[in-house]
């Protein structure tokens, strides 16, 4: 079984949501159907990044890191080109 740390982007306000789960497809459906109170106001979401782990603790630790200040900076570096294009769709 795999565990996933994932990043979703709100299609409403371009905000990012970071989480972890053992069933990525199901969890994305839950976010987009409003089952998650934390993300419901900013639906719909699209998956923009994920990592797979063999251990739940590793996935949880990665989630916590990505939610930290250093992790947020890592996300910006890792997804630099993608985030630039979504904040300015015409690529300017």
C-alpha positions as CSV (number, residue, x, y, z in Angstrom):
1,X,0.0,0.0,0.0
2,X,1.2,3.5,-0.8
3,X,0.6,6.7,1.1
4,X,0.5,10.0,-0.7
5,X,1.4,13.6,0.2
6,X,-0.4,15.8,-2.3
7,X,-0.9,19.5,-3.2
8,X,-4.2,20.7,-4.6
9,X,-4.9,24.1,-6.2
10,X,-8.2,25.8,-5.8
11,X,-9.7,26.7,-9.1
12,X,-11.6,29.5,-7.3
13,X,-8.7,31.5,-5.8
14,X,-5.5,29.6,-6.8
15,X,-4.8,28.8,-3.2
16,X,-2.9,25.6,-2.3
17,X,-4.0,22.8,0.0
18,X,-1.6,20.2,1.3
19,X,-2.6,16.8,2.7
20,X,-1.8,13.2,2.9
21,X,-3.9,10.0,2.3
22,X,-3.8,6.3,1.5
23,X,-6.3,6.7,-1.4
24,X,-5.5,9.7,-3.5
25,X,-8.4,9.5,-6.0
26,X,-10.9,9.1,-3.3
27,X,-9.5,12.0,-1.3
28,X,-9.6,14.3,-4.3
29,X,-13.2,13.4,-4.9
30,X,-14.0,14.2,-1.2
31,X,-12.3,17.6,-1.5
32,X,-14.3,18.4,-4.7
33,X,-17.6,17.1,-3.3
34,X,-17.4,19.3,-0.2
35,X,-16.9,16.5,2.3
36,X,-13.8,18.3,3.6
37,X,-14.9,21.4,5.6
38,X,-11.4,22.9,5.4
39,X,-11.5,23.0,1.6
40,X,-15.2,23.3,0.9
41,X,-15.3,27.1,0.5
42,X,-12.7,27.1,-2.3
43,X,-13.9,24.2,-4.5
44,X,-13.2,22.9,-7.1
45,X,-9.6,21.7,-6.8
46,X,-7.2,20.1,-9.1
47,X,-4.2,17.9,-8.2
48,X,-1.0,19.7,-9.1
49,X,1.6,17.5,-7.3
50,X,1.9,14.3,-5.3
51,X,4.6,12.1,-3.8
52,X,4.1,8.4,-3.0
53,X,5.5,6.7,0.2
54,X,5.6,3.2,1.5
55,X,5.2,4.3,5.1
56,X,2.3,6.4,6.5
57,X,4.6,8.2,8.9
58,X,6.9,9.3,6.1
59,X,3.9,10.8,4.2
60,X,2.6,12.6,7.3
61,X,6.1,14.0,8.0
62,X,6.4,15.2,4.4
63,X,2.9,16.9,4.7
64,X,4.0,18.6,7.9
65,X,7.2,19.8,6.2
66,X,5.4,21.2,3.2
67,X,3.1,23.1,5.5
68,X,6.0,24.7,7.2
69,X,7.8,27.9,6.1
70,X,10.7,26.0,4.6
71,X,8.2,23.6,2.9
72,X,6.2,26.5,1.4
73,X,9.4,27.9,-0.1
74,X,10.3,24.4,-1.4
75,X,6.9,24.2,-3.1
76,X,7.4,27.6,-4.8
77,X,10.8,26.4,-6.0
78,X,9.6,23.0,-7.1
79,X,6.5,24.2,-8.9
80,X,7.9,27.6,-10.0
81,X,7.0,27.4,-13.6
82,X,3.6,25.9,-13.0
83,X,2.6,28.5,-10.4
84,X,3.8,31.4,-12.5
85,X,1.6,30.2,-15.4
86,X,-1.5,29.8,-13.1
87,X,-1.1,33.2,-11.5
88,X,-0.7,34.8,-14.9
89,X,-2.5,32.5,-17.4
90,X,-1.2,34.4,-20.4
91,X,2.4,33.8,-19.4
92,X,3.3,37.4,-19.0
